[in-house]
Amino acid sequence: MNKKLFHIFGILAIILSVLHLISFEGFSLMQNLSLLKLTISTLLVMSGMSSSIIRNVKINTVIVALICSIVCFVFLHELFEMSTVYIILFILLVLVIYILSISLGSYINYGEMDDKNNKPIEVDFMQETKLMENEFSVNIPTRFTYQKKQYKGWLNIVNPFRGSIAVGLPGSGKTYTFFYHYIEQMISKGYCGFCYDFKFDELSAIVYNILLHNANKYPVMPKFYVINLDDAHKSNRCNPLNPAFLTDIIDAYEAAYMVMINLNKSWVKKQGDFFIESAIVFFTAIIWYLKQYEKGKYCTLPHAIELLMRPYEAVFSMLQENQDVRNYMSPFINAMEGGAQEQLQGQIASGQIPLARLSSPTIYWALSGDDFTLDINNPQEPKIVCLGNNPDRQNIYAAALSLYISRMFKVINRPKRQKCFVMLDELPTIYIRGLDNLIATARSNKVAIVAGAQD
């Protein structure tokens, strides 16, 4: 309530109380009540006064004292009349009402208190107050204070394909104020999409329910899929090494690189190291061999891991039969024929040891099926895919999840596709090679990147 209006109201109450008071003759209960109203009205005006001592008095204590004083004042006036006891009771009542009014005034005028933490934060310049909406935009409502006045405004992201990122401290409200509006408005405008849900199923549940409420907004209803490496009963299956999307051995190298780097994030700073490159190249050869063997029937990450774990003599003899991977295998074959067994075992073990951490039945099951493909923005078969992680197992799951994301980037960044969003919550928890290139080039293909990170 405005302080000036509050005082005007109190002054009017004083005038009415005085007129009411002089309308009675003699000392009566009604006149007594009028005197009480006059006192309260006077103190109502004084309630804007500040007192650090009185403010610390508990409101509950003051209210109890006020009730007791009013009872004595109203119902015992005939017993005491205008005696000394009556005057003392009257003074106590005035004091109690005064303390209560000051306390209430502190709450009503909280914006003018000395406590800086209770003052609204003012912006340095006027914010946007006009809604600018189009078929692609995301518009987030805001409220801000400028020159001691509160305004309602809009954060207008008129072209989300240029990329967006929300950075804030843990618990700062990124999900509620940022991701929720993006999900709700993009799905309501017919976007298909992909969501990396670091704390599954925090965002996935929101995506699913909003999709159900906006099913009529799509010419072709997107299918909803979830990859959950914790619980196979709540997960679909998808093969990120689908041979249809591995068009060149370079694609196999990119897949091997993403898996190895996410299992050993320190390797990012050691690119070019002999043993690191050996592990990536050997795994690349295995993936490309499986892609060509029996038309890619066994081209999955679980099959590639299991083949890598076999005795290297048998694996080498298989890989040498493939002309495309022979050059990749030359350093290993030369080491074996040259008798450098310790070096060779170190090269192979550098790939076997980290990949052994992915040997989980749930991971193998999820990564070896074909419930859906990663072309989420296919106009004929649009999809909304949620990829769930677990903070307690992020170092293990990151390898498989990064493979999904990197392979999806290769597929969706194509022209004449349906508009889609790629939502990456807690982006630093996963290494994605080529994210900067996707942001720079996917704008023209109607792919909106939305990322979140902790400050």
MOLINNOR-V877869 format. One record per residue. RES is the residue in one letter. PSI is psi in degrees with one decimal (* if undefined). Layout:
BEGIN
RES|PSI  RES|PSI
END
This chain:
BEGIN
M|139.7  N|137.2  K|-39.7  K|-44.5  L|-35.8  F|-42.5  H|-38.2  I|-42.5  F|-39.6  G|-39.5  I|-42.6  L|-38.8  A|-35.3  I|-46.3  I|-46.0  L|-37.4  S|-39.1  V|-44.3  L|-38.5  H|-34.5  L|-43.6  I|-4.6  S|-6.3  F|148.8  E|138.6  G|-177.1  F|114.3  S|171.8  L|-42.2  M|-40.7  Q|-34.5  N|-43.9  L|-35.7  S|-40.0  L|-38.5  L|-45.1  K|-38.0  L|-42.9  T|-46.3  I|-41.3  S|-40.6  T|-44.4  L|-22.7  L|-39.3  V|-36.1  M|-5.0  S|-15.6  G|-10.4  M|149.1  S|142.7  S|110.7  S|-28.8  I|-47.6  I|-31.9  R|-26.5  N|-7.5  V|133.7  K|135.3  I|-39.3  N|-40.6  T|-42.0  V|-40.0  I|-41.9  V|-44.2  A|-37.7  L|-44.7  I|-45.1  C|-39.9  S|-40.6  I|-41.1  V|-46.5  C|-39.9  F|-40.7  V|-43.7  F|-9.6  L|11.7  H|-32.2  E|-30.5  L|-41.8  F|-18.0  E|-128.5  M|32.6  S|176.4  T|-39.1  V|-40.8  Y|-42.4  I|-39.9  I|-44.5  L|-40.1  F|-42.3  I|-42.1  L|-40.6  L|-43.7  V|-41.6  L|-42.7  V|-44.2  I|-37.5  Y|-45.7  I|-42.5  L|-42.0  S|-39.2  I|-41.5  S|-44.3  L|-37.6  G|-32.4  S|-37.2  Y|-40.0  I|-37.2  N|33.9  Y|-27.4  G|-17.4  E|12.1  M|166.0  D|-15.3  D|114.5  K|-25.5  N|-18.3  N|-0.1  K|133.9  P|142.1  I|126.7  E|141.7  V|158.2  D|-18.4  F|162.3  M|132.3  Q|171.6  E|127.1  T|-1.3  K|135.0  L|122.0  M|100.3  E|143.2  N|-172.3  E|-14.4  F|-16.0  S|159.5  V|125.6  N|112.8  I|120.8  P|142.7  T|167.3  R|130.4  F|162.4  T|126.8  Y|122.0  Q|46.9  K|20.2  K|140.5  Q|139.1  Y|154.0  K|129.5  G|-170.1  W|137.1  L|100.9  N|110.5  I|87.4  V|-21.0  N|80.9  P|-11.9  F|-9.8  R|-8.9  G|141.9  S|148.1  I|139.2  A|122.9  V|128.5  G|166.4  L|159.5  P|130.7  G|9.6  S|-7.8  G|28.5  K|-40.3  T|-46.1  Y|-43.9  T|-16.5  F|-65.0  F|-39.8  Y|-44.4  H|-39.4  Y|-48.6  I|-49.2  E|-47.4  Q|-35.1  M|-42.1  I|-37.9  S|-18.8  K|13.3  G|20.4  Y|142.1  C|175.0  G|178.1  F|137.5  C|118.2  Y|108.9  D|98.3  F|-41.8  K|69.8  F|134.5  D|47.5  E|-51.5  L|-30.8  S|-39.9  A|-38.4  I|-46.2  V|-45.6  Y|-46.3  N|-38.3  I|-36.2  L|-40.7  L|-37.7  H|-13.6  N|28.6  A|-27.9  N|0.2  K|-4.2  Y|137.0  P|-36.2  V|116.8  M|122.2  P|146.4  K|144.1  F|128.4  Y|150.9  V|136.1  I|113.5  N|106.5  L|-4.5  D|-39.2  D|109.7  A|-24.6  H|-18.4  K|31.6  S|145.9  N|178.8  R|140.4  C|135.1  N|106.2  P|-16.3  L|34.8  N|122.6  P|-21.0  A|-23.8  F|1.9  L|91.7  T|-14.6  D|158.1  I|-20.4  I|-35.6  D|-38.5  A|-38.5  Y|-42.9  E|-40.5  A|-44.8  A|-39.3  Y|-45.6  M|-41.5  V|-48.1  M|-42.4  I|-38.4  N|-21.8  L|-24.7  N|82.7  K|-20.7  S|-16.5  W|-19.0  V|-35.8  K|-3.2  K|27.7  Q|136.0  G|-11.5  D|140.9  F|-51.6  F|-32.9  I|-48.3  E|-33.4  S|-44.5  A|-42.8  I|-43.2  V|-42.2  F|-43.2  F|-33.7  T|-44.6  A|-39.9  I|-44.1  I|-44.9  W|-33.2  Y|-45.1  L|-30.3  K|-36.2  Q|-16.8  Y|120.6  E|45.9  K|34.3  G|21.4  K|-34.2  Y|22.0  C|80.7  T|160.6  L|-42.5  P|-41.9  H|-38.5  A|-40.3  I|-45.5  E|-37.3  L|-36.7  L|-27.8  M|-8.5  R|161.4  P|133.9  Y|-25.1  E|-44.8  A|-37.5  V|-40.7  F|-41.9  S|-33.7  M|-47.0  L|-29.3  Q|-21.4  E|-18.1  N|121.2  Q|-35.2  D|-31.3  V|1.5  R|-41.0  N|-34.9  Y|-30.7  M|-7.3  S|-46.6  P|-35.3  F|-42.5  I|-41.7  N|-38.5  A|-39.9  M|-44.7  E|-25.8  G|-1.7  G|12.9  A|66.4  Q|-39.9  E|-42.6  Q|-42.9  L|-43.4  Q|-34.7  G|-37.8  Q|-45.6  I|-40.2  A|-29.1  S|-20.8  G|-34.6  Q|-41.3  I|-51.5  P|-37.1  L|-22.8  A|-23.3  R|-16.8  L|2.6  S|78.9  S|135.9  P|-38.6  T|-43.2  I|-44.5  Y|-40.1  W|-44.0  A|-32.5  L|3.9  S|5.6  G|179.7  D|51.3  D|-30.6  F|165.8  T|169.0  L|7.2  D|72.2  I|-24.4  N|24.8  N|118.6  P|-29.4  Q|-29.4  E|67.7  P|150.9  K|154.9  I|115.7  V|131.2  C|127.6  L|112.5  G|135.8  N|173.4  N|118.1  P|-29.2  D|-17.5  R|24.7  Q|-31.0  N|-26.3  I|-49.4  Y|-23.9  A|-33.4  A|-48.0  A|-40.8  L|-37.9  S|-32.3  L|-41.7  Y|-48.8  I|-45.1  S|-39.5  R|-36.2  M|-39.0  F|-38.8  K|-29.8  V|-38.6  I|-19.1  N|66.4  R|152.5  P|165.1  K|43.0  R|167.2  Q|147.2  K|141.1  C|162.2  F|149.9  V|107.5  M|120.6  L|94.7  D|141.2  E|58.4  L|-40.2  P|-11.1  T|-4.1  I|141.1  Y|124.0  I|111.4  R|132.4  G|7.6  L|-40.7  D|-35.5  N|-36.6  L|-43.1  I|-37.7  A|-31.0  T|-20.9  A|-8.7  R|-42.0  S|-15.9  N|14.1  K|47.8  V|117.2  A|119.6  I|125.9  V|118.2  A|154.7  G|144.7  A|153.3  Q|142.8  D|*
END
